[in-house]
């Protein structure tokens, strides 16, 4: 399940203490990476971008979405009129970026030619947001 967005620490079938610790470490690392990606992609997803409201609202009261977040959810577009994605659908959209390795004649001992597909503007924006993550 680590390859999906549905990260859950499920029952594990390791028998040694080191393997159990390694498994839990990888699960926690996956949660950490997913959390940072979710925060970075707030402008492109249905998530509320108004994080300042968290500091002023009552922590016990139900959270209320901002007007901008409600508009984004209703129109399913961002302020820039781009489509809004869920975390999973944005990952799927980025999955169309590929790297092709074209092998040449092995007798000539030439390295393969590597061709990367060009990301769309939207995909590039998502990748640029990931570069802004400060750990």
N, CA, C and O atoms as CSV, one atom per row, in Angstrom:
chain,resi,resn,atom,element,x,y,z
A,1,UNK,N,N,0.811,-1.194,0.000
A,1,UNK,CA,C,0.000,0.000,0.000
A,1,UNK,C,C,0.853,1.257,0.000
A,1,UNK,O,O,0.311,2.357,-0.106
A,2,UNK,N,N,2.158,1.134,0.114
A,2,UNK,CA,C,3.012,2.318,0.098
A,2,UNK,C,C,3.048,2.970,-1.279
A,2,UNK,O,O,3.449,4.127,-1.400
A,3,UNK,N,N,2.636,2.252,-2.314
A,3,UNK,CA,C,2.656,2.819,-3.653
A,3,UNK,C,C,1.359,3.536,-3.987
A,3,UNK,O,O,1.199,4.046,-5.096
A,4,UNK,N,N,0.447,3.581,-3.053
A,4,UNK,CA,C,-0.813,4.276,-3.268
A,4,UNK,C,C,-0.910,5.436,-2.297
A,4,UNK,O,O,-0.046,5.609,-1.438
A,5,UNK,N,N,-1.948,6.222,-2.430
A,5,UNK,CA,C,-2.172,7.320,-1.503
A,5,UNK,C,C,-2.760,6.806,-0.203
A,5,UNK,O,O,-2.751,7.512,0.806
A,6,UNK,N,N,-3.263,5.605,-0.217
A,6,UNK,CA,C,-3.899,5.007,0.940
A,6,UNK,C,C,-2.839,4.398,1.854
A,6,UNK,O,O,-2.745,3.177,1.979
A,7,UNK,N,N,-2.045,5.252,2.486
A,7,UNK,CA,C,-0.982,4.767,3.361
A,7,UNK,C,C,-1.552,4.390,4.718
A,7,UNK,O,O,-2.027,5.250,5.459
A,8,UNK,N,N,-1.506,3.143,5.033
A,8,UNK,CA,C,-1.957,2.676,6.330
A,8,UNK,C,C,-0.936,1.685,6.867
A,8,UNK,O,O,-0.371,0.896,6.110
A,9,UNK,N,N,-0.702,1.725,8.165
A,9,UNK,CA,C,0.184,0.742,8.774
A,9,UNK,C,C,-0.671,-0.491,9.004
A,9,UNK,O,O,-1.384,-0.593,10.002
A,10,UNK,N,N,-0.593,-1.392,8.101
A,10,UNK,CA,C,-1.422,-2.596,8.133
A,10,UNK,C,C,-0.701,-3.689,8.921
A,10,UNK,O,O,0.468,-3.528,9.273
A,11,UNK,N,N,-1.374,-4.774,9.196
A,11,UNK,CA,C,-0.681,-5.880,9.876
A,11,UNK,C,C,0.554,-6.297,9.071
A,11,UNK,O,O,0.512,-6.428,7.848
A,12,UNK,N,N,1.613,-6.492,9.776
A,12,UNK,CA,C,2.858,-6.862,9.112
A,12,UNK,C,C,3.213,-8.289,9.507
A,12,UNK,O,O,2.802,-8.788,10.554
A,13,UNK,N,N,3.964,-8.907,8.665
A,13,UNK,CA,C,4.286,-10.319,8.887
A,13,UNK,C,C,5.788,-10.528,9.042
A,13,UNK,O,O,6.330,-11.552,8.625
A,14,UNK,N,N,6.455,-9.544,9.648
A,14,UNK,CA,C,7.880,-9.702,9.918
A,14,UNK,C,C,8.039,-10.346,11.288
A,14,UNK,O,O,7.208,-10.160,12.178
A,15,UNK,N,N,9.087,-11.083,11.439
A,15,UNK,CA,C,9.272,-11.805,12.690
A,15,UNK,C,C,10.434,-11.255,13.524
A,15,UNK,O,O,10.493,-11.485,14.732
A,16,UNK,N,N,11.346,-10.540,12.891
A,16,UNK,CA,C,12.474,-10.025,13.664
A,16,UNK,C,C,12.238,-8.557,14.021
A,16,UNK,O,O,11.560,-7.821,13.304
A,17,UNK,N,N,12.808,-8.165,15.132
A,17,UNK,CA,C,12.608,-6.802,15.626
A,17,UNK,C,C,13.134,-5.756,14.641
A,17,UNK,O,O,12.504,-4.717,14.446
A,18,UNK,N,N,14.277,-6.025,14.027
A,18,UNK,CA,C,14.846,-5.065,13.071
A,18,UNK,C,C,13.938,-4.860,11.860
A,18,UNK,O,O,13.800,-3.737,11.375
A,19,UNK,N,N,13.330,-5.916,11.379
A,19,UNK,CA,C,12.443,-5.790,10.213
A,19,UNK,C,C,11.159,-5.035,10.558
A,19,UNK,O,O,10.657,-4.249,9.755
A,20,UNK,N,N,10.637,-5.279,11.753
A,20,UNK,CA,C,9.436,-4.557,12.182
A,20,UNK,C,C,9.751,-3.070,12.303
A,20,UNK,O,O,8.980,-2.229,11.841
A,21,UNK,N,N,10.881,-2.747,12.922
A,21,UNK,CA,C,11.283,-1.345,13.061
A,21,UNK,C,C,11.488,-0.699,11.693
A,21,UNK,O,O,11.079,0.441,11.479
A,22,UNK,N,N,12.117,-1.418,10.772
A,22,UNK,CA,C,12.338,-0.883,9.426
A,22,UNK,C,C,11.009,-0.651,8.708
A,22,UNK,O,O,10.845,0.349,8.009
A,23,UNK,N,N,10.071,-1.568,8.880
A,23,UNK,CA,C,8.764,-1.433,8.246
A,23,UNK,C,C,8.034,-0.192,8.778
A,23,UNK,O,O,7.498,0.596,7.998
A,24,UNK,N,N,8.014,-0.023,10.079
A,24,UNK,CA,C,7.349,1.130,10.676
A,24,UNK,C,C,8.054,2.417,10.264
A,24,UNK,O,O,7.395,3.424,10.004
A,25,UNK,N,N,9.376,2.400,10.200
A,25,UNK,CA,C,10.127,3.581,9.756
A,25,UNK,C,C,9.739,3.972,8.337
A,25,UNK,O,O,9.521,5.151,8.061
A,26,UNK,N,N,9.650,3.006,7.438
A,26,UNK,CA,C,9.269,3.311,6.054
A,26,UNK,C,C,7.841,3.838,5.963
A,26,UNK,O,O,7.554,4.728,5.162
A,27,UNK,N,N,6.954,3.295,6.775
A,27,UNK,CA,C,5.569,3.802,6.787
A,27,UNK,C,C,5.535,5.251,7.268
A,27,UNK,O,O,4.855,6.085,6.671
A,28,UNK,N,N,6.255,5.551,8.330
A,28,UNK,CA,C,6.270,6.919,8.847
A,28,UNK,C,C,6.936,7.871,7.858
A,28,UNK,O,O,6.490,9.008,7.701
A,29,UNK,N,N,7.983,7.427,7.200
A,29,UNK,CA,C,8.633,8.251,6.181
A,29,UNK,C,C,7.675,8.536,5.025
A,29,UNK,O,O,7.658,9.643,4.488
A,30,UNK,N,N,6.888,7.551,4.649
A,30,UNK,CA,C,5.903,7.736,3.584
A,30,UNK,C,C,4.843,8.747,3.990
A,30,UNK,O,O,4.456,9.599,3.190
A,31,UNK,N,N,4.370,8.659,5.230
A,31,UNK,CA,C,3.401,9.639,5.732
A,31,UNK,C,C,3.992,11.047,5.687
A,31,UNK,O,O,3.312,12.001,5.309
A,32,UNK,N,N,5.248,11.167,6.070
A,32,UNK,CA,C,5.928,12.462,6.112
A,32,UNK,C,C,6.036,13.071,4.714
A,32,UNK,O,O,5.749,14.253,4.525
A,33,UNK,N,N,6.444,12.275,3.751
A,33,UNK,CA,C,6.560,12.749,2.375
A,33,UNK,C,C,5.181,13.126,1.831
A,33,UNK,O,O,5.035,14.168,1.192
A,34,UNK,N,N,4.179,12.298,2.075
A,34,UNK,CA,C,2.832,12.589,1.594
A,34,UNK,C,C,2.299,13.875,2.211
A,34,UNK,O,O,1.660,14.664,1.516
A,35,UNK,N,N,2.543,14.104,3.481
A,35,UNK,CA,C,2.068,15.312,4.136
A,35,UNK,C,C,2.681,16.546,3.489
A,35,UNK,O,O,1.976,17.517,3.218
A,36,UNK,N,N,3.999,16.517,3.236
A,36,UNK,CA,C,4.660,17.662,2.609
A,36,UNK,C,C,4.144,17.899,1.186
A,36,UNK,O,O,3.968,19.045,0.774
A,37,UNK,N,N,3.906,16.838,0.450
A,37,UNK,CA,C,3.363,16.988,-0.900
A,37,UNK,C,C,1.952,17.581,-0.844
A,37,UNK,O,O,1.615,18.450,-1.647
A,38,UNK,N,N,1.139,17.121,0.087
A,38,UNK,CA,C,-0.214,17.640,0.241
A,38,UNK,C,C,-0.185,19.133,0.563
A,38,UNK,O,O,-0.979,19.903,0.022
A,39,UNK,N,N,0.720,19.537,1.435
A,39,UNK,CA,C,0.828,20.955,1.787
A,39,UNK,C,C,1.300,21.782,0.595
A,39,UNK,O,O,0.788,22.878,0.365
A,40,UNK,N,N,2.256,21.278,-0.154
A,40,UNK,CA,C,2.791,22.022,-1.301
A,40,UNK,C,C,1.756,22.163,-2.407
A,40,UNK,O,O,1.726,23.178,-3.104
A,41,UNK,N,N,0.917,21.164,-2.573
A,41,UNK,CA,C,-0.056,21.161,-3.674
A,41,UNK,C,C,-1.408,21.759,-3.294
A,41,UNK,O,O,-2.374,21.597,-4.040
A,42,UNK,N,N,-1.503,22.442,-2.159
A,42,UNK,CA,C,-2.771,23.049,-1.760
A,42,UNK,C,C,-3.384,23.921,-2.854
A,42,UNK,O,O,-4.598,23.857,-3.048
A,43,UNK,N,N,-2.606,24.739,-3.584
A,43,UNK,CA,C,-3.219,25.570,-4.628
A,43,UNK,C,C,-3.828,24.768,-5.783
A,43,UNK,O,O,-4.703,25.275,-6.486
A,44,UNK,N,N,-3.382,23.537,-5.986
A,44,UNK,CA,C,-3.851,22.743,-7.121
A,44,UNK,C,C,-4.924,21.731,-6.736
A,44,UNK,O,O,-5.561,21.137,-7.606
A,45,UNK,N,N,-5.124,21.536,-5.439
A,45,UNK,CA,C,-6.082,20.531,-4.976
A,45,UNK,C,C,-7.269,21.204,-4.294
A,45,UNK,O,O,-7.309,22.428,-4.168
A,46,UNK,N,N,-8.225,20.406,-3.859
A,46,UNK,CA,C,-9.419,20.923,-3.195
A,46,UNK,C,C,-9.136,21.424,-1.780
A,46,UNK,O,O,-10.048,21.918,-1.116
A,47,UNK,N,N,-7.914,21.311,-1.309
A,47,UNK,CA,C,-7.568,21.713,0.053
A,47,UNK,C,C,-7.726,23.223,0.233
A,47,UNK,O,O,-7.537,24.000,-0.702
A,48,UNK,N,N,-8.074,23.611,1.444
A,48,UNK,CA,C,-8.229,25.024,1.776
A,48,UNK,C,C,-6.844,25.657,1.890
A,48,UNK,O,O,-5.974,25.134,2.586
A,49,UNK,N,N,-6.645,26.770,1.215
A,49,UNK,CA,C,-5.340,27.432,1.232
A,49,UNK,C,C,-5.208,28.409,2.395
A,49,UNK,O,O,-4.098,28.851,2.691
A,50,UNK,N,N,-6.293,28.754,3.054
A,50,UNK,CA,C,-6.275,29.722,4.142
A,50,UNK,C,C,-5.821,29.030,5.429
A,50,UNK,O,O,-6.646,28.624,6.248
A,51,UNK,N,N,-4.530,28.903,5.596
A,51,UNK,CA,C,-3.987,28.235,6.779
A,51,UNK,C,C,-3.910,29.167,7.977
A,51,UNK,O,O,-3.761,28.712,9.111
A,52,UNK,N,N,-4.011,30.471,7.732
A,52,UNK,CA,C,-3.981,31.444,8.817
A,52,UNK,C,C,-5.202,31.298,9.729
A,52,UNK,O,O,-5.124,31.594,10.921
A,53,UNK,N,N,-6.317,30.847,9.177
A,53,UNK,CA,C,-7.549,30.684,9.960
A,53,UNK,C,C,-7.379,29.634,11.063
A,53,UNK,O,O,-8.081,29.682,12.073
A,54,UNK,N,N,-6.467,28.703,10.879
A,54,UNK,CA,C,-6.239,27.672,11.903
A,54,UNK,C,C,-5.787,28.283,13.230
A,54,UNK,O,O,-6.118,27.773,14.301
A,55,UNK,N,N,-5.037,29.368,13.151
A,55,UNK,CA,C,-4.469,29.953,14.366
A,55,UNK,C,C,-5.487,30.754,15.157
A,55,UNK,O,O,-5.299,30.985,16.352
A,56,UNK,N,N,-6.576,31.184,14.502
A,56,UNK,CA,C,-7.540,32.041,15.186
A,56,UNK,C,C,-8.849,31.338,15.540
A,56,UNK,O,O,-9.622,31.855,16.346
A,57,UNK,N,N,-9.109,30.183,14.959
A,57,UNK,CA,C,-10.402,29.537,15.202
A,57,UNK,C,C,-10.367,28.719,16.490
A,57,UNK,O,O,-9.303,28.400,17.020
A,58,UNK,N,N,-11.553,28.393,16.971
A,58,UNK,CA,C,-11.699,27.571,18.166
A,58,UNK,C,C,-11.276,26.146,17.820
A,58,UNK,O,O,-11.842,25.557,16.899
A,59,UNK,N,N,-10.299,25.573,18.527
A,59,UNK,CA,C,-9.809,24.240,18.177
A,59,UNK,C,C,-10.826,23.131,18.410
A,59,UNK,O,O,-10.673,22.037,17.868
A,60,UNK,N,N,-11.857,23.388,19.202
A,60,UNK,CA,C,-12.856,22.366,19.495
A,60,UNK,C,C,-14.027,22.431,18.519
A,60,UNK,O,O,-14.685,21.422,18.265
A,61,UNK,N,N,-14.284,23.602,17.979
A,61,UNK,CA,C,-15.401,23.780,17.050
A,61,UNK,C,C,-15.094,23.114,15.714
A,61,UNK,O,O,-13.928,22.973,15.345
A,62,UNK,N,N,-16.124,22.707,14.992
A,62,UNK,CA,C,-15.891,22.120,13.662
A,62,UNK,C,C,-15.198,23.123,12.743
A,62,UNK,O,O,-15.502,24.316,12.767
A,63,UNK,N,N,-14.288,22.639,11.957
A,63,UNK,CA,C,-13.561,23.513,11.028
A,63,UNK,C,C,-14.510,24.003,9.940
A,63,UNK,O,O,-15.378,23.266,9.474
A,64,UNK,N,N,-14.328,25.257,9.546
A,64,UNK,CA,C,-15.136,25.838,8.475
A,64,UNK,C,C,-14.209,26.215,7.332
A,64,UNK,O,O,-13.154,26.816,7.538
A,65,UNK,N,N,-14.618,25.854,6.133
A,65,UNK,CA,C,-13.808,26.160,4.960
A,65,UNK,C,C,-13.967,27.630,4.595
A,65,UNK,O,O,-15.016,28.232,4.825
A,66,UNK,N,N,-12.920,28.190,4.029
A,66,UNK,CA,C,-12.970,29.584,3.601
A,66,UNK,C,C,-13.864,29.717,2.369
A,66,UNK,O,O,-14.199,28.728,1.717
A,67,UNK,N,N,-14.238,30.946,2.069
A,67,UNK,CA,C,-15.069,31.198,0.890
A,67,UNK,C,C,-14.324,30.803,-0.384
A,67,UNK,O,O,-14.929,30.281,-1.320
A,68,UNK,N,N,-13.009,31.052,-0.420
A,68,UNK,CA,C,-12.219,30.672,-1.592
A,68,UNK,C,C,-12.215,29.158,-1.793
A,68,UNK,O,O,-12.305,28.672,-2.920
A,69,UNK,N,N,-12.110,28.420,-0.690
A,69,UNK,CA,C,-12.106,26.956,-0.790
A,69,UNK,C,C,-13.461,26.437,-1.244
A,69,UNK,O,O,-13.539,25.491,-2.027
A,70,UNK,N,N,-14.538,27.064,-0.747
A,70,UNK,CA,C,-15.876,26.649,-1.174
A,70,UNK,C,C,-16.097,26.948,-2.652
A,70,UNK,O,O,-16.710,26.152,-3.363
A,71,UNK,N,N,-15.601,28.089,-3.116
A,71,UNK,CA,C,-15.725,28.432,-4.540
A,71,UNK,C,C,-14.906,27.480,-5.396
A,71,UNK,O,O,-15.348,27.067,-6.468
A,72,UNK,N,N,-13.719,27.133,-4.927
A,72,UNK,CA,C,-12.863,26.206,-5.671
A,72,UNK,C,C,-13.528,24.838,-5.784
A,72,UNK,O,O,-13.443,24.186,-6.825
A,73,UNK,N,N,-14.186,24.407,-4.718
A,73,UNK,CA,C,-14.864,23.112,-4.740
A,73,UNK,C,C,-16.107,23.155,-5.623
A,73,UNK,O,O,-16.417,22.182,-6.311
A,74,UNK,N,N,-16.807,24.263,-5.605
A,74,UNK,CA,C,-18.041,24.363,-6.395
A,74,UNK,C,C,-17.743,24.459,-7.891
A,74,UNK,O,O,-18.401,23.812,-8.705
A,75,UNK,N,N,-16.750,25.269,-8.244
A,75,UNK,CA,C,-16.429,25.486,-9.662
A,75,UNK,C,C,-15.461,24.444,-10.215
A,75,UNK,O,O,-15.340,24.277,-11.428
A,76,UNK,N,N,-14.771,23.743,-9.307
A,76,UNK,CA,C,-13.767,22.741,-9.679
A,76,UNK,C,C,-12.654,23.334,-10.549
A,76,UNK,O,O,-12.083,22.663,-11.408
A,77,UNK,N,N,-12.368,24.617,-10.294
A,77,UNK,CA,C,-11.253,25.295,-10.957
A,77,UNK,C,C,-10.541,26.173,-9.938
A,77,UNK,O,O,-11.127,26.589,-8.939
A,78,UNK,N,N,-9.273,26.447,-10.207
A,78,UNK,CA,C,-8.499,27.336,-9.351
A,78,UNK,C,C,-8.782,28.781,-9.751
A,78,UNK,O,O,-9.561,29.041,-10.668
A,79,UNK,N,N,-8.144,29.710,-9.058
A,79,UNK,CA,C,-8.291,31.130,-9.416
A,79,UNK,C,C,-7.760,31.408,-10.818
A,79,UNK,O,O,-8.200,32.344,-11.485
A,80,UNK,N,N,-6.804,30.581,-11.258
A,80,UNK,CA,C,-6.221,30.732,-12.600
A,80,UNK,C,C,-7.012,29.974,-13.653
A,80,UNK,O,O,-6.554,29.822,-14.785
A,81,UNK,N,N,-8.204,29.496,-13.286
A,81,UNK,CA,C,-9.093,28.754,-14.192
A,81,UNK,C,C,-8.474,27.438,-14.674
A,81,UNK,O,O,-8.710,27.003,-15.801
A,82,UNK,N,N,-7.686,26.821,-13.808
A,82,UNK,CA,C,-7.123,25.508,-14.091
A,82,UNK,C,C,-7.939,24.470,-13.325
A,82,UNK,O,O,-8.557,24.796,-12.311
A,83,UNK,N,N,-7.948,23.232,-13.795
A,83,UNK,CA,C,-8.743,22.217,-13.093
A,83,UNK,C,C,-8.172,21.922,-11.703
A,83,UNK,O,O,-6.958,21.940,-11.495
A,84,UNK,N,N,-9.068,21.654,-10.767
A,84,UNK,CA,C,-8.672,21.293,-9.411
A,84,UNK,C,C,-8.657,19.773,-9.334
A,84,UNK,O,O,-9.539,19.106,-9.874
A,85,UNK,N,N,-7.657,19.237,-8.664
A,85,UNK,CA,C,-7.504,17.791,-8.546
A,85,UNK,C,C,-7.579,17.361,-7.092
A,85,UNK,O,O,-7.409,18.168,-6.178
A,86,UNK,N,N,-7.832,16.095,-6.899
A,86,UNK,CA,C,-7.584,15.487,-5.598
A,86,UNK,C,C,-6.103,15.105,-5.588
A,86,UNK,O,O,-5.439,15.163,-6.622
A,87,UNK,N,N,-5.596,14.723,-4.443
A,87,UNK,CA,C,-4.187,14.324,-4.367
A,87,UNK,C,C,-3.919,13.160,-5.312
A,87,UNK,O,O,-2.923,13.155,-6.034
A,88,UNK,N,N,-4.814,12.171,-5.304
A,88,UNK,CA,C,-4.652,10.971,-6.145
A,88,UNK,C,C,-4.725,11.319,-7.629
A,88,UNK,O,O,-3.912,10.835,-8.416
A,89,UNK,N,N,-5.693,12.155,-8.022
A,89,UNK,CA,C,-5.821,12.475,-9.445
A,89,UNK,C,C,-4.651,13.328,-9.933
A,89,UNK,O,O,-4.259,13.235,-11.096
A,90,UNK,N,N,-4.090,14.161,-9.047
A,90,UNK,CA,C,-2.907,14.934,-9.434
A,90,UNK,C,C,-1.708,14.015,-9.633
A,90,UNK,O,O,-0.927,14.209,-10.565
A,91,UNK,N,N,-1.556,13.023,-8.770
A,91,UNK,CA,C,-0.484,12.041,-8.970
A,91,UNK,C,C,-0.676,11.286,-10.279
A,91,UNK,O,O,0.288,11.045,-11.006
A,92,UNK,N,N,-1.913,10.915,-10.580
A,92,UNK,CA,C,-2.199,10.227,-11.845
A,92,UNK,C,C,-1.875,11.122,-13.035
A,92,UNK,O,O,-1.330,10.656,-14.035
A,93,UNK,N,N,-2.208,12.397,-12.930
A,93,UNK,CA,C,-1.926,13.346,-14.014
A,93,UNK,C,C,-0.421,13.474,-14.229
A,93,UNK,O,O,0.043,13.537,-15.367
A,94,UNK,N,N,0.336,13.510,-13.145
A,94,UNK,CA,C,1.797,13.597,-13.260
A,94,UNK,C,C,2.404,12.291,-13.763
A,94,UNK,O,O,3.538,12.272,-14.242
A,95,UNK,N,N,1.649,11.203,-13.654
A,95,UNK,CA,C,2.139,9.905,-14.102
A,95,UNK,C,C,2.306,9.802,-15.607
A,95,UNK,O,O,2.893,8.840,-16.104
A,96,UNK,N,N,1.797,10.785,-16.335
A,96,UNK,CA,C,1.972,10.743,-17.789
A,96,UNK,C,C,3.339,11.270,-18.219
A,96,UNK,O,O,3.693,11.189,-19.395
A,97,UNK,N,N,4.106,11.808,-17.276
A,97,UNK,CA,C,5.483,12.210,-17.579
A,97,UNK,C,C,6.340,10.947,-17.566
A,97,UNK,O,O,6.367,10.219,-16.574
A,98,UNK,N,N,7.028,10.694,-18.652
A,98,UNK,CA,C,7.792,9.449,-18.760
A,98,UNK,C,C,9.235,9.720,-19.178
A,98,UNK,O,O,9.559,10.767,-19.738
A,99,UNK,N,N,10.073,8.757,-18.890
A,99,UNK,CA,C,11.465,8.774,-19.339
A,99,UNK,C,C,11.674,7.510,-20.155
A,99,UNK,O,O,11.464,6.404,-19.657
A,100,UNK,N,N,12.085,7.669,-21.399
A,100,UNK,CA,C,12.337,6.537,-22.286
A,100,UNK,C,C,13.840,6.336,-22.450
A,100,UNK,O,O,14.587,7.283,-22.695
A,101,UNK,N,N,14.261,5.092,-22.310
A,101,UNK,CA,C,15.651,4.716,-22.559
A,101,UNK,C,C,15.685,3.952,-23.875
A,101,UNK,O,O,15.112,2.868,-23.988
A,102,UNK,N,N,16.346,4.511,-24.848
A,102,UNK,CA,C,16.450,3.869,-26.160
A,102,UNK,C,C,17.844,3.274,-26.288
A,102,UNK,O,O,18.831,3.999,-26.414
A,103,UNK,N,N,17.915,1.947,-26.253
A,103,UNK,CA,C,19.214,1.276,-26.363
A,103,UNK,C,C,19.681,1.275,-27.816
A,103,UNK,O,O,18.897,1.098,-28.748
A,104,UNK,N,N,20.983,1.478,-27.971
A,104,UNK,CA,C,21.563,1.455,-29.310
A,104,UNK,C,C,22.303,0.140,-29.504
A,104,UNK,O,O,22.290,-0.721,-28.624
A,105,UNK,N,N,22.924,-0.009,-30.614
A,105,UNK,CA,C,23.620,-1.245,-30.966
A,105,UNK,C,C,24.632,-1.605,-29.873
A,105,UNK,O,O,25.540,-0.826,-29.584
A,106,UNK,N,N,24.474,-2.769,-29.278
A,106,UNK,CA,C,25.345,-3.178,-28.180
A,106,UNK,C,C,26.771,-3.474,-28.643
A,106,UNK,O,O,27.699,-3.433,-27.836
A,107,UNK,N,N,26.957,-3.769,-29.920
A,107,UNK,CA,C,28.307,-4.048,-30.422
A,107,UNK,C,C,29.173,-2.794,-30.423
A,107,UNK,O,O,30.395,-2.882,-30.301
A,108,UNK,N,N,28.553,-1.642,-30.558
A,108,UNK,CA,C,29.312,-0.389,-30.591
A,108,UNK,C,C,29.548,0.171,-29.191
A,108,UNK,O,O,30.257,1.165,-29.032
A,109,UNK,N,N,28.968,-0.449,-28.197
A,109,UNK,CA,C,29.129,-0.044,-26.799
A,109,UNK,C,C,28.770,1.439,-26.598
A,109,UNK,O,O,29.500,2.179,-25.939
A,110,UNK,N,N,27.654,1.852,-27.168
A,110,UNK,CA,C,27.186,3.223,-27.029
A,110,UNK,C,C,26.165,3.302,-25.885
A,110,UNK,O,O,25.373,2.380,-25.692
A,111,UNK,N,N,26.189,4.399,-25.136
A,111,UNK,CA,C,25.210,4.534,-24.045
A,111,UNK,C,C,23.807,4.723,-24.624
A,111,UNK,O,O,23.650,5.182,-25.756
A,112,UNK,N,N,22.802,4.369,-23.844
A,112,UNK,CA,C,21.428,4.554,-24.347
A,112,UNK,C,C,21.076,6.039,-24.480
A,112,UNK,O,O,21.654,6.892,-23.805
A,113,UNK,N,N,20.143,6.319,-25.339
A,113,UNK,CA,C,19.625,7.673,-25.477
A,113,UNK,C,C,18.448,7.793,-24.504
A,113,UNK,O,O,17.545,6.957,-24.503
A,114,UNK,N,N,18.471,8.835,-23.683
A,114,UNK,CA,C,17.409,9.048,-22.696
A,114,UNK,C,C,16.552,10.220,-23.162
A,114,UNK,O,O,17.056,11.319,-23.394
A,115,UNK,N,N,15.253,9.971,-23.296
A,115,UNK,CA,C,14.321,10.989,-23.747
A,115,UNK,C,C,13.242,11.170,-22.679
A,115,UNK,O,O,12.532,10.224,-22.340
A,116,UNK,N,N,13.125,12.389,-22.154
A,116,UNK,CA,C,12.082,12.710,-21.173
A,116,UNK,C,C,10.945,13.426,-21.889
A,116,UNK,O,O,11.178,14.276,-22.748
A,117,UNK,N,N,9.716,13.076,-21.528
A,117,UNK,CA,C,8.587,13.807,-22.100
A,117,UNK,C,C,8.540,15.197,-21.466
A,117,UNK,O,O,8.964,15.386,-20.326
A,118,UNK,N,N,8.035,16.137,-22.197
A,118,UNK,CA,C,7.946,17.510,-21.713
A,118,UNK,C,C,6.654,17.676,-20.901
A,118,UNK,O,O,5.564,17.414,-21.409
A,119,UNK,N,N,6.779,18.109,-19.647
A,119,UNK,CA,C,5.566,18.285,-18.851
A,119,UNK,C,C,4.735,19.453,-19.375
A,119,UNK,O,O,5.276,20.416,-19.920
A,120,UNK,N,N,3.426,19.359,-19.206
A,120,UNK,CA,C,2.548,20.469,-19.557
A,120,UNK,C,C,2.788,21.610,-18.565
A,120,UNK,O,O,3.491,21.429,-17.571
A,121,UNK,N,N,2.219,22.761,-18.825
A,121,UNK,CA,C,2.373,23.895,-17.903
A,121,UNK,C,C,1.838,23.542,-16.517
A,121,UNK,O,O,2.440,23.889,-15.501
A,122,UNK,N,N,0.720,22.862,-16.489
A,122,UNK,CA,C,0.104,22.473,-15.218
A,122,UNK,C,C,1.002,21.488,-14.469
A,122,UNK,O,O,1.204,21.621,-13.262
A,123,UNK,N,N,1.536,20.508,-15.182
A,123,UNK,CA,C,2.435,19.537,-14.564
A,123,UNK,C,C,3.699,20.232,-14.065
A,123,UNK,O,O,4.194,19.916,-12.983
A,124,UNK,N,N,4.220,21.171,-14.843
A,124,UNK,CA,C,5.419,21.892,-14.434
A,124,UNK,C,C,5.151,22.716,-13.181
A,124,UNK,O,O,6.010,22.826,-12.305
A,125,UNK,N,N,3.956,23.292,-13.100
A,125,UNK,CA,C,3.584,24.056,-11.913
A,125,UNK,C,C,3.579,23.151,-10.680
A,125,UNK,O,O,4.069,23.540,-9.620
A,126,UNK,N,N,3.025,21.949,-10.820
A,126,UNK,CA,C,3.005,20.997,-9.707
A,126,UNK,C,C,4.429,20.601,-9.302
A,126,UNK,O,O,4.734,20.495,-8.114
A,127,UNK,N,N,5.283,20.386,-10.278
A,127,UNK,CA,C,6.669,20.020,-9.976
A,127,UNK,C,C,7.408,21.180,-9.328
A,127,UNK,O,O,8.219,20.967,-8.428
A,128,UNK,N,N,7.143,22.397,-9.768
A,128,UNK,CA,C,7.779,23.564,-9.162
A,128,UNK,C,C,7.340,23.761,-7.709
A,128,UNK,O,O,8.134,24.171,-6.863
A,129,UNK,N,N,6.069,23.464,-7.430
A,129,UNK,CA,C,5.589,23.564,-6.045
A,129,UNK,C,C,6.304,22.564,-5.150
A,129,UNK,O,O,6.561,22.851,-3.981
A,130,UNK,N,N,6.628,21.399,-5.685
A,130,UNK,CA,C,7.367,20.411,-4.885
A,130,UNK,C,C,8.787,20.879,-4.597
A,130,UNK,O,O,9.344,20.581,-3.540
A,131,UNK,N,N,9.365,21.607,-5.532
A,131,UNK,CA,C,10.729,22.114,-5.319
A,131,UNK,C,C,10.796,23.159,-4.210
A,131,UNK,O,O,11.864,23.409,-3.653
A,132,UNK,N,N,9.659,23.766,-3.891
A,132,UNK,CA,C,9.623,24.800,-2.857
A,132,UNK,C,C,9.509,24.224,-1.453
A,132,UNK,O,O,9.535,24.977,-0.480
A,133,UNK,N,N,9.384,22.908,-1.326
A,133,UNK,CA,C,9.261,22.277,-0.005
A,133,UNK,C,C,10.548,22.501,0.775
A,133,UNK,O,O,11.647,22.233,0.289
A,134,UNK,N,N,10.383,22.996,1.989
A,134,UNK,CA,C,11.541,23.211,2.876
A,134,UNK,C,C,11.450,22.190,4.010
A,134,UNK,O,O,10.514,22.211,4.809
A,135,UNK,N,N,12.418,21.319,4.061
A,135,UNK,CA,C,12.406,20.284,5.101
A,135,UNK,C,C,13.228,20.707,6.307
A,135,UNK,O,O,13.329,19.958,7.279
